Amino acid sequence: MTTHSPLFRLEADAARQPQPAPLLLVSLEGFLDAGQVRSTLADHLLDTLEHEVVATFDVDELVDYRSRRPLMTFDSDHYTDYDDPALVLYRLVDAAGEPFLLLHGIEPDYRWEAFVDAVRQLGLAFGVRRMVSAHGIPMAVPHTRPVGTTRFASDSSVLGDYTPLFGQVRIPSSADSLLHLRLAESGLLTMGVAVHVPHYLAETQFGDAVVAAADALMDLSGLVLPTADLVAMAGLTRGRIEDELASNDEAREVVEGLEQRYDHFIEGQRRKSLLAAEVANLPSAEEIGAQFEAFLRDPESVDDDGADEGEGPTPPTEDQEGGGRS
């Protein structure tokens, strides 16, 4: 195992004897995160679960300070505080007693491939076999409807009965997405969820999206996470949103328009599913051909519905049974 690296430093206990943790949860701040889904969830896990620091990254090697400008506090006539950026690897224990790793902190600006290689080294040291992440993306959806998600994985079979909303698209990259790609190339299973956040709530904390992210992470990874506080927080945010809409006619009209479009889309998807089911019940070309051939051989062998009654002899008529009795 690599204990010396220009990008990270292992804590003494972890360097001596790393404790296995087969799952890595990645939460890198700085890129797209509508509704504050990623940051809220990571902070909640660190507040509620047993954890310890196992490694820290050298942000001086990875961060462009001038583009980010970390905040400082100036008090009257002197500086008192500096929000220094950090990127830390934690070892947590979920509510069922299962260990996992959390990589949380600022997204690197520089040396992405070197950063990915460093994360891969740490993963090997701690026996990581799977990676998972969650974030929010802004969508033209209303907050009054169920929260949607876009799930993805390097092995689509782990997604189960899931129908993608998007086809192939070109999107801006991130250190998080590069981790998904490179770690999958090295043989790890990578999974993730993008939670659909109403675009008008993209800059605020949207509790329902955070709960949806936690549920999706548990579903994908098998983690057992405490969610009671998140559910309570979601209820409070819903109340604040409704209070705002009650005093803002223009905003309420926007939401009502989104509700109509959302319901129309869902109805269209339902009809498409019904049509697909009906098409699936139609006979195949081979079945139609076989019935047509049977009809040509003996038109009476096909019933009124077009179904072949069988290739055996037709039952004798009453006259045939009686030798032609009148």
C-alpha positions in Angstrom: 0.0 0.0 0.0 1.2 3.5 -0.8 1.6 5.5 2.4 3.4 8.5 0.8 1.8 10.5 -2.0 2.1 14.1 -3.1 -1.7 14.4 -3.0 -2.8 12.8 0.3 -1.6 12.0 3.8 -2.9 8.9 5.7 -3.6 9.2 9.4 -1.2 7.2 11.5 -3.7 4.5 12.5 -4.9 4.0 9.0 -1.4 3.8 7.7 -0.5 1.1 10.2 -3.7 -1.0 9.7 -6.4 0.1 7.3 -9.8 -1.2 8.3 -11.8 -2.6 5.4 -14.6 -0.6 4.0 -15.9 -2.0 0.7 -18.1 1.0 -0.3 -16.9 4.6 -1.2 -19.4 7.4 -1.1 -18.2 10.5 -3.0 -19.4 14.0 -2.2 -17.3 16.7 -3.9 -18.5 20.3 -3.6 -18.2 22.9 -6.4 -20.0 21.4 -9.3 -23.7 21.1 -10.0 -25.8 20.4 -6.9 -29.3 21.8 -7.2 -31.3 21.9 -4.0 -28.0 21.5 -1.9 -28.6 17.7 -2.1 -25.0 16.6 -2.0 -23.8 18.9 0.7 -26.8 18.5 3.0 -26.6 14.7 2.8 -22.9 14.6 3.5 -23.1 17.0 6.5 -26.1 15.0 7.9 -24.1 11.7 7.7 -21.1 13.3 9.5 -23.5 14.7 12.1 -25.3 11.5 12.8 -22.9 8.6 12.2 -19.8 7.4 14.0 -16.8 8.5 11.9 -13.0 9.1 11.8 -10.6 10.8 9.4 -8.4 8.3 7.6 -6.8 10.5 5.0 -6.5 14.2 4.0 -5.7 15.6 0.5 -3.2 18.4 -0.1 -5.6 21.1 -1.5 -2.6 23.3 -2.3 -1.9 20.9 -5.1 -5.5 20.7 -6.3 -7.3 24.0 -5.8 -7.3 27.3 -7.7 -7.7 29.7 -4.9 -8.1 32.8 -7.1 -11.1 31.3 -8.9 -12.8 30.2 -5.7 -11.7 33.0 -3.2 -12.3 31.2 0.1 -14.1 33.5 2.6 -12.3 35.3 5.4 -13.7 37.2 8.4 -12.6 40.8 9.1 -13.5 42.0 12.5 -13.2 45.8 13.0 -9.5 46.1 12.6 -8.1 42.6 12.1 -8.7 39.3 10.4 -10.1 36.6 12.6 -11.0 33.6 10.5 -10.3 31.8 7.2 -12.6 29.2 5.6 -9.7 27.0 4.4 -10.9 24.5 1.7 -10.5 20.8 2.6 -10.8 17.4 1.0 -11.0 14.6 3.5 -11.6 10.8 3.4 -13.6 9.6 6.4 -14.5 6.1 7.6 -18.1 5.9 8.8 -20.3 3.2 10.2 -23.9 3.1 9.0 -27.0 2.4 11.2 -26.6 -1.3 10.8 -22.9 -1.3 11.8 -21.4 -1.6 8.3 -18.3 0.5 7.6 -18.0 2.7 4.5 -15.8 5.5 3.3 -16.9 9.1 2.6 -14.8 11.3 0.4 -16.0 14.8 1.1 -14.8 18.3 0.4 -13.9 20.6 -2.4 -13.7 19.4 -6.0 -10.2 19.6 -7.3 -9.4 22.2 -10.0 -6.2 20.7 -11.1 -4.6 17.2 -11.8 -7.8 15.3 -12.1 -6.2 12.1 -13.4 -3.6 12.2 -10.6 -6.5 12.8 -8.1 -8.4 9.8 -9.5 -5.2 7.6 -9.3 -4.8 8.7 -5.6 -8.4 7.8 -4.9 -7.9 4.4 -6.6 -4.8 3.8 -4.4 -6.8 4.6 -1.2 -9.6 2.3 -2.4 -7.2 -0.6 -2.9 -5.8 0.0 0.6 -9.3 -0.1 2.2 -10.7 -2.9 0.0 -13.2 -0.7 -1.8 -15.2 -2.6 -4.5 -18.1 -0.1 -5.1 -18.4 3.6 -5.5 -21.7 5.6 -5.2 -22.6 9.3 -5.3 -25.7 11.6 -5.4 -26.4 15.1 -6.4 -29.2 17.4 -7.6 -29.9 18.7 -11.1 -32.4 21.5 -11.9 -35.4 20.4 -13.9 -38.7 22.0 -15.1 -40.8 20.0 -12.5 -43.1 21.2 -9.7 -42.3 20.6 -6.0 -45.8 19.3 -5.5 -45.2 16.1 -7.4 -43.1 13.0 -6.5 -39.4 13.7 -6.8 -37.9 12.0 -9.8 -34.4 10.6 -10.2 -31.9 9.7 -12.9 -30.0 6.6 -11.9 -26.8 5.3 -13.5 -24.3 2.5 -13.0 -21.3 1.0 -14.8 -23.3 -2.3 -14.8 -26.9 -1.5 -15.7 -28.2 -4.7 -14.3 -27.9 -3.3 -10.8 -30.5 -0.7 -11.7 -33.3 -3.3 -11.9 -36.6 -2.3 -13.6 -35.5 1.3 -14.5 -36.4 3.3 -17.6 -34.0 6.1 -18.4 -35.5 9.5 -19.0 -32.5 10.7 -21.1 -30.9 9.3 -24.2 -27.3 10.0 -25.2 -26.2 13.6 -24.2 -23.0 15.6 -24.0 -22.5 17.2 -20.6 -19.8 19.2 -18.8 -17.5 16.8 -16.9 -16.6 16.9 -13.2 -14.1 15.2 -11.0 -17.0 13.1 -9.6 -18.0 11.9 -13.1 -14.4 11.1 -14.0 -14.1 9.0 -10.9 -17.2 7.0 -12.1 -15.5 6.4 -15.5 -12.0 5.6 -14.4 -12.9 3.5 -11.4 -15.3 1.5 -13.5 -12.5 1.0 -16.1 -10.3 -0.4 -13.2 -13.0 -3.0 -12.4 -15.0 -1.3 -9.6 -18.8 -1.1 -9.7 -19.8 2.6 -9.8 -23.3 3.8 -9.2 -25.0 7.1 -8.8 -28.3 9.1 -8.7 -29.1 12.6 -9.9 -32.2 13.9 -8.2 -34.6 16.1 -10.1 -35.0 19.5 -8.3 -37.5 22.1 -9.4 -35.4 24.8 -11.2 -37.0 27.6 -9.0 -35.5 25.8 -5.9 -32.1 25.1 -7.3 -30.3 27.6 -5.2 -32.0 26.7 -1.9 -32.1 23.6 0.3 -34.9 21.3 -1.0 -35.5 18.7 1.7 -37.6 16.3 -0.4 -34.8 16.0 -2.9 -32.3 15.2 0.0 -34.7 12.5 1.3 -35.0 11.0 -2.3 -31.2 11.0 -2.6 -30.8 9.1 0.7 -33.5 6.6 -0.3 -31.8 6.0 -3.7 -28.4 5.6 -2.1 -29.7 3.0 0.3 -31.4 1.2 -2.6 -28.3 1.2 -4.7 -25.7 0.4 -2.1 -27.5 -1.4 0.8 -26.4 1.2 3.3 -28.7 1.8 6.2 -28.8 5.6 6.8 -30.7 7.6 9.5 -33.4 9.7 7.7 -35.8 10.8 10.4 -34.2 14.2 10.7 -34.1 14.6 6.9 -37.8 13.8 6.7 -38.5 16.4 9.4 -36.4 19.0 7.6 -38.2 18.2 4.3 -41.5 18.9 6.0 -40.3 22.3 7.2 -39.0 23.3 3.8 -42.3 22.3 2.2 -44.1 24.6 4.7 -41.8 27.5 3.8 -42.3 27.0 0.1 -46.1 27.0 0.5 -46.0 30.2 2.6 -44.0 31.9 -0.1 -46.4 30.7 -2.8 -49.4 31.9 -0.8 -48.0 35.5 -0.9 -46.7 35.4 -4.5 -49.3 35.0 -7.2 -46.7 35.0 -10.0 -44.7 32.2 -8.5 -47.9 30.2 -7.9 -48.9 30.5 -11.5 -45.5 29.2 -12.6 -45.9 26.2 -10.3 -49.4 25.5 -11.6 -48.2 25.6 -15.2 -45.4 23.1 -14.3 -48.0 20.9 -12.6 -50.1 20.8 -15.8 -47.1 20.0 -18.0 -45.9 17.4 -15.6 -49.3 15.7 -15.4 -49.6 15.8 -19.2 -46.1 14.1 -19.5 -47.0 11.4 -17.0 -50.3 10.7 -18.8 -48.4 10.4 -22.1 -45.9 8.0 -20.5 -48.8 5.9 -19.1 -50.5 5.8 -22.6 -47.2 4.8 -24.1 -46.8 2.0 -21.6 -50.4 0.8 -22.4 -49.7 0.9 -26.1 -46.5 -1.1 -25.7 -48.4 -3.7 -23.7 -51.0 -4.0 -26.4 -48.4 -4.3 -29.1 -46.6 -7.0 -27.1 -49.9 -9.0 -27.1 -50.2 -8.9 -30.9 -49.3 -12.1 -32.8 -45.8 -12.2 -34.3 -45.2 -12.3 -38.1 -44.4 -16.0 -37.8 -47.7 -16.7 -36.0 -49.7 -14.8 -38.6 -47.9 -16.6 -41.4 -48.6 -20.0 -39.8 -52.3 -19.1 -39.5 -52.5 -18.0 -43.1 -50.9 -21.2 -44.4 -53.3 -23.2 -42.3 -56.2 -21.2 -43.8 -54.9 -21.9 -47.3 -54.7 -25.6 -46.6 -58.2 -25.8 -45.1 -60.3 -22.6 -44.6 -62.6 -24.4 -42.2 -59.7 -25.3 -39.9 -59.5 -21.6 -38.8 -62.1 -20.3 -36.4 -63.9 -17.0 -36.6 -61.1 -15.3 -34.6 -58.4 -16.5 -37.0 -57.0 -19.1 -34.7 -56.0 -22.4 -36.0 -58.1 -25.2 -34.5 -55.5 -27.8 -35.0 -54.1 -30.0 -37.8 -55.9 -33.2 -36.8 -59.0 -34.6 -38.7 -62.2 -32.7 -38.1 -64.8 -34.5 -36.0 -67.2 -36.7 -38.1 -70.6 -35.2 -38.7 -73.7 -36.9 -37.4 -74.4 -38.2 -41.0 -71.0 -39.7 -41.2 -71.4 -41.5 -37.8 -74.6 -43.1 -38.8 -73.6 -44.3 -42.2 -75.6 -41.7 -44.0 -78.9 -42.1 -42.0 -81.6 -39.7 -43.0 
